[in-house]
Amino acid sequence: MAKTPPPAADAPVLDQVVEGGAEGDAAPKKKFALKLPAFMAKLPKIPVSKKLLIIIGASVLTVSGAGAAALAFWPSAPAPEQKLAAGQKKPKKAKKAAAAASAASSAASGAMAASAAEEGHSAVAHAQPASAAASSPESAVAQAPVASGPEQAMDKLRRRLTETLATGGKLEGTGPGEMRLTARQVDPHIVAAARAQAHGERQAGGPAEHADAADHPVAPAGRKTLLAKAEAADPHVAPKAGKAQEHAAMQHLHWSYDGPGGPESWGQLKPEFAKCSTGQRQSPIDIKDGIQVNLEPIRFDYKPTAFRVIDNGHTVQVNLAPGNAIEVNGRRFELLQFHFHRPSEERIDGKQFDMVAHLVHKDADGKLAVVAVLLERGSAHPLVQSVWNNLPLEQGEEQAASAPMDLNTLLPADRQYYTYMGSLTTPPCSEGVLWMVMKKPVNIAPEQIGIFARMYPMNARPIQSAAGRMIKESH
């Protein structure tokens, strides 16, 4: 016979006081009542059990806790939009630009990761502008969903970004939802060489993975080389000049007595100047330990002649009309011109003089002979003064003198001399020149030295090695 359920009146209802306690307790520990709103008072009484009350209470607490947590962590309301200044236009929301920015950002991240392994900190330096642009308030716009195109197109974009960033390009934000990719201009010959290198690596099974050379012009292994060449081609970057570049730069320099075009560089300025650095019979030298012999006297065939004075940018030179010559060792040399150096280029037993005049002669075979007259301070010299009187006002222009010049007055009374084989003392430093240096100096006034010094304070080539050459002197 089935048990009869307890009468409904004995079960608790929602508007009655319920005695609650732990199951199995002999006596209740606490009394509580659940009160419903007034409009529910008319509802029929529903009997409930203790377990149902516990489930309802737990649900209420769970919902309340979830609401409190959501309120605590919910982002604050956006800041009120700032008022625009007068005449300022409100920026338009970039829908397509936002999608492009999203694609460019992901592509740039891939490009940075690809180049970071090879270029170290340089990739980080290039990545900073992109990350700053992505996190800036101006670029925080609603991102439109980007339709993922074919994988080949994305790979192509990544490769192009990698190439641009590897050659010094920049990825930076320019406005809301916009990113600008700035590429450095690179010599097309360099890019063509890099593409050819990448194509060769693909054929050899190298690091290149794509068959289209136009889509993948820079192989990862060649990125550093391309960057170095691009920096060398960029005038805003300090050039890393190689030997070829240095040689090309030297070709544009003009020789001088100091600075980049100074005597130590003469041999590299032009191919025809090579003897200045490679020659073994160069002038001037320190004349000492000469062999004293009865040298044949120099026969000077000088006569009064017309002359013209020119400041050629290296010295004051006097060009003479034909008809003056010397004879030595049975050969005749015609006088072409003479010029000055300060201080003297030659030294005698280590002694240097205030100035020197070089009288340049040439024979019928094109051989050169130079007579050097040493000048030291003393009384004024009339011939030197006549040259200074006819100095041109402009460099490179010839000034013709009104009166002739007699070069016999420039020579010392004692015409003993030293002789040796040497070279020109200015580029091209041609060797095979017969040198005759007068042993006795000639006087020149300090004021006359000062006039030349104002134009050329120093125009003397340094002493060259004698290299065991024979030096003779008159006895």
C-alpha positions as CSV (number, residue, x, y, z in Angstrom):
1,M,0.0,0.0,0.0
2,A,1.6,3.3,-1.1
3,K,2.4,6.0,1.4
4,T,0.1,9.0,1.5
5,P,2.1,12.2,1.0
6,P,2.0,14.7,3.8
7,P,-0.7,17.3,3.7
8,A,0.2,20.5,1.7
9,A,-0.7,22.6,4.7
10,D,2.3,21.2,6.5
11,A,4.8,22.3,3.8
12,P,6.4,25.8,4.1
13,V,5.3,28.5,1.7
14,L,7.1,31.6,0.4
15,D,5.4,34.0,2.7
16,Q,5.8,32.0,5.8
17,V,8.6,31.9,8.3
18,V,10.9,29.0,7.6
19,E,13.1,27.4,10.2
20,G,16.4,26.6,8.6
21,G,19.2,24.5,9.9
22,A,21.6,21.9,8.7
23,E,20.2,18.6,7.7
24,G,20.1,16.1,10.5
25,D,20.1,18.8,13.2
26,A,17.7,18.1,16.1
27,A,16.7,21.7,16.5
28,P,16.6,24.7,14.1
29,K,19.4,27.2,14.5
30,K,18.0,30.2,12.6
31,K,14.7,31.5,11.4
32,F,14.3,33.5,8.2
33,A,11.4,34.6,6.0
34,L,11.2,35.3,2.3
35,K,8.9,38.1,1.5
36,L,7.5,38.7,-2.0
37,P,6.3,41.9,-3.5
38,A,2.7,42.9,-2.8
39,F,1.5,42.1,-6.3
40,M,2.5,38.5,-5.8
41,A,0.6,38.1,-2.6
42,K,-2.5,37.1,-4.5
43,L,-0.7,34.2,-6.2
44,P,-1.4,30.8,-5.0
45,K,1.0,29.5,-2.3
46,I,3.7,27.4,-3.7
47,P,5.3,24.8,-1.5
48,V,9.2,24.8,-1.6
49,S,11.9,22.7,-0.1
50,K,15.1,23.8,1.5
51,K,17.2,22.6,-1.5
52,L,15.2,24.8,-3.8
53,L,15.8,27.8,-1.6
54,I,19.6,27.2,-1.5
55,I,19.7,26.9,-5.3
56,I,17.8,30.2,-5.7
57,G,20.0,32.0,-3.3
58,A,23.2,30.8,-4.9
59,S,21.9,31.9,-8.3
60,V,21.2,35.4,-7.0
61,L,24.6,35.7,-5.5
62,T,26.3,34.5,-8.7
63,V,24.4,36.9,-10.9
64,S,25.2,39.8,-8.5
65,G,28.9,38.9,-8.4
66,A,29.1,38.8,-12.2
67,G,27.4,42.2,-12.4
68,A,29.8,43.7,-9.9
69,A,32.8,42.3,-11.8
70,A,31.5,43.6,-15.1
71,L,31.0,47.0,-13.7
72,A,34.5,47.1,-12.2
73,F,36.3,46.0,-15.4
74,W,34.1,47.7,-18.0
75,P,36.1,50.4,-19.9
76,S,35.4,54.0,-19.0
77,A,33.3,56.1,-21.3
78,P,35.3,57.7,-24.1
79,A,36.6,61.2,-23.6
80,P,34.3,63.9,-25.0
81,E,35.2,64.9,-28.5
82,Q,37.3,68.1,-28.6
83,K,36.0,71.1,-30.3
84,L,37.6,72.0,-33.6
85,A,39.2,75.3,-34.1
86,A,37.7,77.8,-36.4
87,G,38.2,76.7,-40.0
88,Q,39.5,73.3,-39.1
89,K,37.8,70.4,-40.9
90,K,36.7,67.3,-39.1
91,P,38.7,64.3,-40.3
92,K,36.8,61.8,-42.3
93,K,36.6,58.3,-41.0
94,A,38.8,56.1,-43.2
95,K,37.0,52.8,-43.9
96,K,39.2,51.5,-46.7
97,A,42.3,53.1,-45.1
98,A,41.6,51.3,-41.8
99,A,41.4,48.0,-43.6
100,A,44.7,48.8,-45.5
101,A,46.3,49.9,-42.2
102,S,45.4,46.6,-40.7
103,A,46.9,44.6,-43.6
104,A,50.0,46.8,-43.7
105,S,50.5,46.4,-39.9
106,S,50.3,42.6,-40.1
107,A,52.6,42.6,-43.2
108,A,55.1,44.9,-41.5
109,S,55.2,42.7,-38.5
110,G,56.0,39.7,-40.7
111,A,58.7,41.8,-42.5
112,M,60.2,42.9,-39.3
113,A,60.3,39.3,-38.0
114,A,62.0,38.2,-41.2
115,S,64.7,40.8,-41.1
116,A,65.3,40.8,-37.4
117,A,67.1,37.5,-37.4
118,E,69.7,38.9,-39.9
119,E,69.9,42.6,-39.1
120,G,69.5,42.6,-35.3
121,H,68.8,45.9,-33.7
122,S,68.3,47.7,-37.0
123,A,65.0,45.8,-37.4
124,V,63.9,47.0,-34.0
125,A,64.8,50.6,-34.9
126,H,62.6,50.3,-38.0
127,A,59.7,48.7,-36.2
128,Q,59.4,51.4,-33.6
129,P,57.6,54.0,-35.9
130,A,55.1,51.3,-37.0
131,S,54.2,50.3,-33.4
132,A,54.0,53.9,-32.3
133,A,51.6,54.7,-35.1
134,A,49.5,51.7,-34.3
135,S,49.2,52.7,-30.6
136,S,48.7,56.4,-31.1
137,P,45.2,57.8,-30.3
138,E,44.8,59.2,-33.8
139,S,45.0,55.6,-35.3
140,A,42.5,54.1,-32.8
141,V,39.6,53.8,-35.3
142,A,37.1,51.0,-35.8
143,Q,38.9,48.3,-37.8
144,A,36.8,47.1,-40.7
145,P,36.9,43.4,-41.3
146,V,39.6,42.8,-43.9
147,A,38.9,40.3,-46.6
148,S,41.8,37.9,-46.7
149,G,42.9,37.8,-50.3
150,P,44.9,35.0,-51.9
151,E,48.0,34.0,-49.9
152,Q,50.2,34.8,-52.9
153,A,49.1,38.5,-52.8
154,M,50.0,38.8,-49.0
155,D,53.3,37.1,-49.6
156,K,54.0,39.6,-52.3
157,L,53.1,42.5,-50.0
158,R,55.4,41.1,-47.3
159,R,58.3,40.8,-49.7
160,R,57.9,44.3,-51.0
161,L,57.8,45.6,-47.4
162,T,60.8,43.6,-46.5
163,E,62.7,45.0,-49.5
164,T,61.8,48.6,-48.7
165,L,62.5,48.3,-45.0
166,A,65.8,46.6,-45.7
167,T,66.9,49.5,-47.9
168,G,66.2,52.1,-45.2
169,G,62.5,52.7,-45.8
170,K,60.1,53.9,-43.1
171,L,56.7,52.7,-42.0
172,E,54.9,55.4,-40.0
173,G,51.4,56.6,-39.2
174,T,50.2,59.8,-40.9
175,G,46.6,60.0,-39.7
176,P,43.6,58.1,-38.4
177,G,43.5,54.7,-40.2
178,E,46.5,55.6,-42.4
179,M,50.0,54.4,-42.7
180,R,52.7,55.7,-45.0
181,L,55.5,53.6,-46.4
182,T,58.5,55.8,-47.4
183,A,61.2,54.2,-49.5
184,R,64.7,55.4,-49.9
185,Q,65.8,56.0,-53.5
186,V,68.3,53.4,-54.6
187,D,70.5,53.2,-57.6
188,P,68.6,51.1,-60.2
189,H,71.9,49.4,-61.1
190,I,72.2,48.2,-57.5
191,V,68.6,46.8,-57.5
192,A,69.2,45.1,-60.8
193,A,72.4,43.4,-59.4
194,A,70.5,42.3,-56.3
195,R,67.7,40.8,-58.5
196,A,70.3,39.0,-60.6
197,Q,71.9,37.6,-57.4
198,A,68.5,36.5,-56.1
199,H,67.7,34.8,-59.4
200,G,71.0,33.0,-59.4
201,E,70.4,31.7,-55.9
202,R,66.9,30.4,-56.8
203,Q,68.4,28.5,-59.7
204,A,71.0,27.1,-57.4
205,G,68.4,26.1,-54.8
206,G,69.5,28.9,-52.5
207,P,67.4,30.8,-50.0
208,A,65.1,32.3,-52.6
209,E,61.8,30.5,-52.6
210,H,59.8,32.3,-55.3
211,A,60.2,31.9,-59.1
212,D,59.2,35.4,-60.0
213,A,62.2,37.7,-59.8
214,A,60.1,40.8,-60.1
215,D,58.0,39.7,-57.0
216,H,61.1,38.7,-55.0
217,P,63.9,41.1,-56.0
218,V,66.0,40.8,-52.8
219,A,67.1,37.5,-51.4
220,P,67.4,37.5,-47.6
221,A,71.1,36.7,-47.8
222,G,71.7,39.7,-50.0
223,R,69.8,42.3,-47.9
224,K,72.8,43.5,-46.0
225,T,74.8,43.9,-49.2
226,L,72.0,45.9,-50.8
227,L,71.7,48.1,-47.7
228,A,75.4,48.8,-47.7
229,K,75.3,49.7,-51.4
230,A,72.2,51.9,-50.9
231,E,73.8,53.8,-48.1
232,A,76.9,54.4,-50.2
233,A,74.6,55.7,-53.0
234,D,72.5,57.9,-50.7
235,P,74.1,61.4,-50.4
236,H,72.4,61.9,-47.0
237,V,74.2,59.0,-45.4
238,A,77.9,59.0,-44.6
239,P,79.4,57.1,-47.6
240,K,81.3,53.9,-47.0
241,A,83.7,54.6,-49.8
242,G,85.7,51.7,-51.2
243,K,88.9,51.9,-53.1
244,A,87.2,52.6,-56.4
245,Q,85.1,55.5,-54.9
246,E,88.2,57.0,-53.3
247,H,90.1,56.8,-56.6
248,A,87.2,58.4,-58.4
249,A,87.1,61.2,-55.8
250,M,90.9,61.8,-56.1
251,Q,90.5,62.2,-59.9
252,H,88.6,65.5,-59.3
253,L,91.2,67.0,-57.0
254,H,93.8,69.5,-58.3
255,W,97.3,69.1,-57.1
256,S,98.5,71.5,-54.4
257,Y,101.1,71.8,-51.7
258,D,98.8,71.0,-48.8
259,G,95.4,69.4,-48.0
260,P,93.9,66.4,-49.9
261,G,95.8,67.3,-53.1
262,G,99.1,67.7,-51.3
263,P,102.5,66.1,-52.3
264,E,101.7,62.8,-50.6
265,S,98.7,62.4,-52.9
266,W,100.1,63.5,-56.2
267,G,100.7,60.0,-57.4
268,Q,97.0,59.1,-56.9
269,L,95.4,62.2,-58.5
270,K,95.9,61.1,-62.1
271,P,97.4,58.1,-63.9
272,E,100.0,60.3,-65.5
273,F,101.1,61.5,-62.1
274,A,102.1,58.0,-61.0
275,K,105.8,58.7,-61.0
276,C,105.2,61.2,-58.1
277,S,104.8,58.2,-55.8
278,T,106.5,55.3,-57.7
279,G,109.6,57.0,-59.2
280,Q,113.1,56.2,-58.0
281,R,114.8,59.3,-59.3
282,Q,112.7,62.1,-57.9
283,S,113.6,65.7,-57.0
284,P,114.3,67.7,-54.9
285,I,117.0,66.0,-52.8
286,D,119.4,67.0,-50.1
287,I,122.6,67.4,-52.0
288,K,125.5,66.0,-49.9
289,D,128.4,63.6,-50.2
290,G,128.9,64.7,-53.9
291,I,131.9,63.6,-55.9
292,Q,134.3,66.5,-56.5
293,V,135.4,66.5,-60.1
294,N,136.4,69.0,-62.8
295,L,132.9,69.5,-64.3
296,E,132.6,71.1,-67.7
297,P,131.4,74.6,-67.2
298,I,127.9,75.5,-68.3
299,R,127.9,77.8,-71.3
300,F,125.1,80.3,-70.8
301,D,123.9,81.9,-74.0
302,Y,121.5,84.4,-72.5
303,K,120.7,87.8,-74.0
304,P,118.2,90.5,-73.3
305,T,114.7,89.3,-74.3
306,A,111.0,90.1,-74.0
307,F,109.1,88.3,-71.2
308,R,105.6,87.8,-69.8
309,V,104.7,87.2,-66.2
310,I,101.9,84.8,-65.1
311,D,100.5,83.7,-61.8
312,N,99.6,80.1,-62.7
313,G,98.1,79.1,-59.3
314,H,101.2,77.3,-58.1
315,T,103.9,80.0,-58.5
316,V,104.9,83.1,-60.4
317,Q,106.3,82.1,-63.8
318,V,108.2,84.1,-66.4
319,N,107.7,83.0,-70.0
320,L,110.5,84.1,-72.3
321,A,110.8,84.6,-76.1
322,P,113.0,82.2,-77.9
323,G,116.8,82.9,-78.3
324,N,118.2,81.9,-74.8
325,A,120.0,78.6,-74.3
326,I,122.7,76.7,-72.4
327,E,125.2,74.2,-73.7
328,V,126.4,71.4,-71.5
329,N,127.9,68.0,-72.3
330,G,127.8,68.8,-76.0
331,R,124.0,69.4,-76.0
332,R,122.1,72.6,-76.4
333,F,119.0,73.3,-74.3
334,E,116.6,76.2,-75.1
335,L,115.3,78.3,-72.2
336,L,111.5,78.0,-71.9
337,Q,110.6,79.7,-68.6
338,F,111.7,80.2,-65.0
339,H,109.7,80.3,-61.8
340,F,110.1,80.6,-58.0
341,H,109.7,78.4,-54.9
342,R,109.6,79.4,-51.3
343,P,111.5,78.1,-49.4
344,S,114.1,76.5,-51.6
345,E,113.2,72.9,-52.6
346,E,116.9,71.8,-52.8
347,R,119.0,71.6,-49.7
348,I,122.8,71.7,-49.5
349,D,124.1,69.5,-46.7
350,G,120.8,69.9,-45.0
351,K,120.6,73.7,-45.4
352,Q,117.5,75.2,-46.9
353,F,117.5,78.7,-48.4
354,D,114.8,81.5,-48.5
355,M,113.8,80.9,-52.1
356,V,115.0,79.4,-55.4
357,A,114.6,80.2,-59.1
358,H,114.3,77.2,-61.5
359,L,115.3,77.9,-65.1
360,V,113.7,75.2,-67.3
361,H,115.4,74.3,-70.6
362,K,114.6,71.7,-73.3
363,D,116.7,70.2,-76.1
364,A,115.7,69.1,-79.6
365,D,115.0,65.6,-78.3
366,G,112.6,66.8,-75.7
367,K,115.0,66.2,-72.8
368,L,114.8,68.7,-69.9
369,A,117.6,70.5,-68.1
370,V,117.0,72.7,-65.0
371,V,119.4,75.3,-63.6
372,A,118.6,76.1,-60.0
373,V,119.7,79.5,-58.6
374,L,119.4,79.6,-54.7
375,L,118.2,82.9,-53.3
376,E,118.9,84.2,-49.7
377,R,118.0,87.4,-48.0
378,G,120.3,90.3,-48.5
379,S,120.2,93.3,-50.9
380,A,117.5,93.8,-53.5
381,H,117.8,92.1,-56.8
382,P,116.9,94.2,-59.9
383,L,115.8,91.3,-62.1
384,V,113.4,89.9,-59.4
385,Q,112.0,93.4,-58.9
386,S,111.3,93.7,-62.6
387,V,109.3,90.5,-62.3
388,W,107.3,91.7,-59.3
389,N,106.6,95.0,-61.2
390,N,104.8,93.1,-63.9
391,L,102.7,90.8,-61.8
392,P,99.2,90.4,-63.3
393,L,96.2,91.5,-61.4
394,E,94.3,88.3,-62.1
395,Q,95.5,84.7,-61.6
396,G,95.9,82.9,-64.9
397,E,96.5,86.0,-67.0
398,E,99.8,86.9,-68.6
399,Q,101.2,90.4,-68.2
400,A,103.7,91.4,-70.9
401,A,106.6,93.5,-69.7
402,S,107.5,96.7,-71.6
403,A,111.2,96.3,-71.2
404,P,113.4,93.3,-71.9
405,M,115.2,91.1,-69.3
406,D,118.8,90.0,-69.3
407,L,119.0,86.7,-67.4
408,N,122.8,86.8,-67.0
409,T,122.1,89.2,-64.1
410,L,120.3,86.5,-62.2
411,L,123.3,84.1,-62.2
412,P,125.9,84.2,-59.5
413,A,129.4,85.4,-60.4
414,D,130.9,82.0,-59.3
415,R,129.2,79.4,-61.6
416,Q,130.3,76.2,-60.0
417,Y,127.5,73.8,-59.6
418,Y,126.2,70.4,-58.4
419,T,124.7,68.0,-60.9
420,Y,122.6,64.9,-60.7
421,M,119.7,63.1,-62.5
422,G,116.3,63.7,-61.1
423,S,112.7,64.7,-62.0
424,L,110.4,67.6,-62.2
425,T,109.4,68.8,-58.7
426,T,105.7,69.2,-59.7
427,P,103.3,66.8,-61.3
428,P,103.7,64.8,-63.5
429,C,107.1,64.4,-61.8
430,S,108.7,63.2,-65.0
431,E,112.1,61.7,-64.5
432,G,115.2,61.9,-66.7
433,V,115.7,65.6,-65.9
434,L,119.3,66.9,-65.8
435,W,119.7,69.1,-62.7
436,M,122.4,71.7,-62.2
437,V,122.3,73.6,-58.9
438,M,124.5,76.6,-58.5
439,K,126.7,76.3,-55.5
440,K,126.7,80.0,-54.6
441,P,123.4,81.7,-53.7
442,V,122.2,85.1,-54.9
443,N,120.9,87.9,-52.7
444,I,117.2,89.0,-52.6
445,A,115.7,91.7,-50.3
446,P,113.4,90.6,-47.4
447,E,110.7,92.9,-48.9
448,Q,111.0,91.0,-52.2
449,I,110.6,87.7,-50.4
450,G,107.6,89.1,-48.6
451,I,105.8,90.0,-51.8
452,F,106.1,86.4,-53.1
453,A,105.2,85.1,-49.6
454,R,101.9,87.0,-49.7
455,M,100.9,85.0,-52.7
456,Y,102.6,81.7,-51.9
457,P,103.7,81.2,-48.3
458,M,104.9,77.7,-49.1
459,N,105.2,76.0,-52.5
460,A,108.1,73.6,-52.1
461,R,107.9,69.9,-52.5
462,P,109.3,67.8,-49.6
463,I,112.8,66.3,-50.0
464,Q,112.9,63.0,-51.8
465,S,115.2,60.1,-51.3
466,A,118.5,60.2,-53.1
467,A,118.3,56.4,-53.5
468,G,122.1,56.1,-54.0
469,R,122.2,58.4,-57.0
470,M,125.6,59.8,-58.1
471,I,126.0,63.5,-57.3
472,K,128.9,65.5,-58.8
473,E,130.1,68.9,-57.9
474,S,132.5,71.4,-59.4
475,H,136.0,71.3,-57.9
